[in-house]
Amino acid sequence: MLFRKTLKRSYKILNKKFLLILYSILICIHFILKDYIYPINIIYYASPVLFLVLGNVLLGILFFRVKKIFYPLVGVFLCLSMYWFNGYYKKTSSSSFSNKSQSILFWNIARKGKSAIDIIIKKVQEQKPSFIALVEADELTNEDIQLFKNTCISYNIEKLQGGMVLAIRGKIESIKYYKQYQSFKFNYATVSLRNQKKSILIADVNAVPFTYRKSALHTIHEFSIKNNPSFIVGDFNTPYESVHFRDYKNNLNSFHSVSKGYTATWPYGIPLLEIDQIWSAKKIKPVFLEKEYHPLSDHALLIGRYE
């Protein structure tokens, strides 16, 4: 009987120590190893900062009586909470942009059809964006697109390859489609907007968790260097803090820093991952990024204002 109790107690201690070691490994991966190497990137994507904060709370409960472990956990909790809040919550106000600013709307509508087009039309009528870009829009029918055209007559609207839709408050000059199987797809459109030549790249990177995103993100970035699009928008299925966005941050402007509230865009308003993003050329200044969540999609609808 005594042996059984001792064995049971030892088992509990080993389980707690295993959880502590596992947590330490996750911290190391997130802040040191990151997503440089496959397959460590899979663990990195699966352990966003909010999960690390919640895991810390769980460990704090388990080790509450072991003060030499509990107190360091409290310190880690405070550091993680500050890091998460400062990095993933922005206080940008709508007063930061002027009446002369323009806007761009991007949304992964998660393949939903009729109800999505009603929301899109409503937002277009309210915001009057210069660009509207949609991905995973396969279920938008020709009737939906025609309704969009009939309601928003000042827009040139095209259904693109790869399940995408582009609407421009101007003229679409040309569209080129690029795809790499099980990696990425994107459309590159040149347009005429207010008698100025602009261009937009609409990307959709493969969502399979076991896919290494380095090649896809590198290819899209290299294309942007050669073609200098005015905007790059898309569902990159890769968190903003990924090391593979470093070249983007050096050569483009991100709307991340001008977000309103939590920067995360997925899923359903839970502040986990910022995988839907808007980037612009250096000459374009992002001034405000607003997000809306609708039940039909687990992705946020993004409205970015720029000058």
Order of alpha helices (4+ residues) and beta strands (2+ residues): alpha-alpha-alpha-alpha-beta-beta-alpha-beta-alpha-beta-beta-beta-beta-beta-alpha-beta-alpha-beta-beta-beta-beta-beta
